[in-house]
Amino acid sequence: MKNNIVFTKKIFNCFAILFCLSLISCEDVIEVDLDTGEDKVVIDAEILWQKGTDGALQTINISRMAAYYNPNPPKVSGAQVYIENTDGIVFTFNETDEQGTYVCTNFIPELHKTYTLYVETDGQVYTATETMIPVSEINRIEQEQNGGFTGDEMEVAVFFNDPVGEPNYYLTSFTTDILPYPDYELTEDELYDGNEIKNDFSEDKLKQGTSLEITLRGISQQFHNYMNLILEATDSSPFSTPPANIKGNILNQNNTGSEALGYFRLCESDTRYYVVQ
């Protein structure tokens, strides 16, 4: 029996369709004037160390919370961004030609080492501290014709071994051109410590020739809990503008209670590419 905690986009889409069907009888167009709310900073800071690489190239994106109907949040330019590890080594992120995108080319990732993020913008200093979490290698990828919720969809699954005798948390993403955003699956190993774990993705649009990028991440328990709330609350990209009432780990050192949105996380990862057969 599969015990993964899974919150896929497909389930949310089903609820959205049912909701829309319930409104078919309405003929009048209703325009809702939504408040934009507090002008919060959104920091997308994922340090991702792909196995087999040196992890030196890392990127952080900074924007502001956009109005509800705006798909393109405004970018934050001119910020000072760096990460410091427990040895006092500082890794500076410089803004690129793309506004709001900050890049470091000499980052040194070390498993189980603690890092602190610093972002200064508009006179406010934001900080967050996290640890680099390891991850197992992907053992194999399998394909099944009779998968999915209804048993008639194409399913692609990845398998990996969970280490024995320690709590572990995982985030698997399935990225493909047939979906606007990756499909995410959260996993914790409480009920199958030390065993092989299966994470799968199914979609009625999957067909022969469809390409998938599958990334398995090791994540902290705190980030697992955060993503759990994010995936319950939204069917859009969880790494764009998260709901304002879900608090991450990025604190405002100048104004307590005015945190930045987003979550600073450091993950070892294993990425595989697969073409549906």
N, C-alpha and C positions, 0 to 999 in steps of 0.2 A: 504494500500500500504506500502510495506516495504521500509524504508528510510535508512537502515544501509549502511554504506560505507564498501563494501566487496571486498577484493582482495584475492581470493582463488587460491591455487596452480593449480587447474584444468584449470582455464582460461589461465594461463601462459603456461601450458603444451600444450594446444590447439595451441597457437601461435608457440611453439617450433616444434610441429608436422608439421604444415603448412610450416614452414621454411625449415625443413628437406626434405619435399616432393619437394620443389622447387629446391633442389640440387641433385635430383636423377640422372639427366642426366650427372652429373660430374663424370668422371672416374678416374681422377688423385687424389692422396692423397696429400693434401697440409699440410705441417707442419709449424705452425706459431710459431716463436720465440718471446714470449711475455716477456716484461720487468717485473721484480719482483717489481719494484717501491720502495718507501721508506719503511724501516723496522719499521713499526708502531706496537705499542703495542695494543692488543685487550683485553678490560676488559669487561667481562660478569658479571655484578653486579646487579642481581635481588634479592631484599629482598622481599620474598613472605610470607605473613602471612595468613595461612589457617585458616578460621573460626573454632573455637572450639579447637585450639591449642595455646600454649604459644608463638610460633614463635621464640623460643630460638635458634634453630638450623638453621643456614644460611650458604650459600656457595657462594664463588666468584671464577670464573675461569679466569686465565690470560694467554694469548698466544701472538703470533706474527703473523702478516699478512704473509700468505704462498704464494708461487708461485701459479699461476692461476690453474694449473692442480694438485696441491697437496691437497688431501682431508683431510689431517691431519696436521693442523698448529702446529708449534713448541711451546711447553709450556714454560712459564716463571717461573723459579724457583728462590727462594731466595728473593722474594719481601717482603717488609714490608707493611702490609695491615691493616687498621683499619677504623672504622666509629665512628664519634662523634656526639651526639645529641646536641640540643640547651641548655641542662642543663649541658653540659660539661662532660657527661658520655661517656667513650671510650669503644668501643667493638673491641677487637683484633681478627683478622682472622689469624690462624696459618696454615702453609702449611702441608698438609697430606702426606702420603706415595705416593700418586698419584701426580706426578709433575704438578705444575701449578694450583692445587686445594687448596683453602684456606677456612678454616671452623671456624666459631664462634659458641660456644655452650651456650652462655649466653646473646644473643641479646634480647633487650626489645623493641618490636614494640609498638608504640602509634599512633593512628590515628591523622592526621593533624599535627603531630610533624615534624620538619625539621631535617634532618640528612645530614652530610657531609662525603663523602668518601675520604680517603687518600690512595694513592698507591705510594710507592717509589721503583724504580727499575733502575739499571744502572745509578745511579746518577740523575735521573729525578723524579720529584714529580708531580703526577697527582691528581687533586681534582675535585669533583662534588658535588652539593647540590640539594637535592630534598625533597619532602614532602610525608609522608605516606598517600595514598589515600584509602578511604573506598569503599566498594562495597556492593550491596544488595545480599540477599540470592537467590539462584535459587529456583523458585516456583515449577517447574515440568519439566519433560522431555517427549516429545511426539515423536512418530514415524509415518511416512507416507510412503506408498508404491509408490505413484506417485509424487515424488518430483524431485529436481534437475533442471538443465537448460533445459533439454529435456522433463521433466515430466515423465520419465520412470525409475527413480533411487530411491533407498532407501534414505530417508531423516530422520535425527534425529535432533530435535530442542529443545532448552532450553528456558525457559521463566522466566523473573524476572521483578520486579517492579522498575521503575525509580523514585527517590525522586522528590518531587514537588519543583519548584521554584529555582533550582540551576543547573548550567551547569555540566554535567557528561559525562565521557568518559570511554569506556570499551574495553578490549581486551579479546576475548574468544578463547581458544585453544581446538582443538579436536585431541587427541592423540590416535593412533591405530596402530596395527602391520601391517596393510595393506598399510600404507604409510611410506616412509623413514623419514619424518619430520611431526610435527603437522600441522594441517590446522588452520589458524588464521583468525579471523573475527574482524574487528574494528567497533566500534559503537559510535556515538555521539547522544545526546538526544535533539538536537535543535528543531526538528520538532514534537517530541512526549514527551515533558516534563511531568513527573508525570504519564505516562501510563505504561502498561506492554509492555516489549520489547521481541521480539523473535529473537534469533540467531540460525542459522541452518547449518547443514553440510550434504552434499550429495556426494555420490561417487559410481561409478558403481561396485566397488568391495565389497561394503557393502552387507552383507548377514546375515542370521540368525546365531547367535552364535558369531558374531564379537563383540569384547569388545572395549569400548571407555572410555577414561578418559577425562572428560570435565571440564575445569577450567575457571571460570569467574573472571577477574581481574578488579579492579578499577584503572584507570591510569590518569596521569595528561594530560592536553591539549598539553603540549610540547612533551611528549612521544608519544601521539596519532599522532601528526604531523610527528614525526620522523619515527614511524612505518609505517605510510602512505607512506612515500618515500621509505622505505626499501621494502615493499611488492610490490610496483610498479616496483622496480628495479631488483628484484631477485625472482626466484622460488625455491631457496634452503633455508636452514635454516636461518631465520633472526637473530638467536642468536648465529651463529658461527662467520664468518668473514664478517661484513657488507661492502658494497661498500665504497671505500676510500673517494669518493666525497660527501658522506652524513655525515654531522657533528653531533655528539652526544653532550652530555653535560659535557664530561670529559676533562678538560683543563690541559695543561702542564704548570706548574708554572715556569719552568726554560727556556722554549723555546716557546714563543708565536707563534702560527701557526702550532705547531707540536702536535696536540691533539692526545689522544688515541682514537681508534675506540671503539664503543659501547655506551651504555647509562645506567647510574646509575638510577634505579627506585625502588620505594617502593610501593608495592601493597598489599592491603588486597584481599583475594581470597576466592572463594567458589568452591570446587571440588566435582564432582559427578562421579560415575562409572555406566556405562550402558552397557547391553548386548542386541544386536539387537534381537528382537523377530521374 
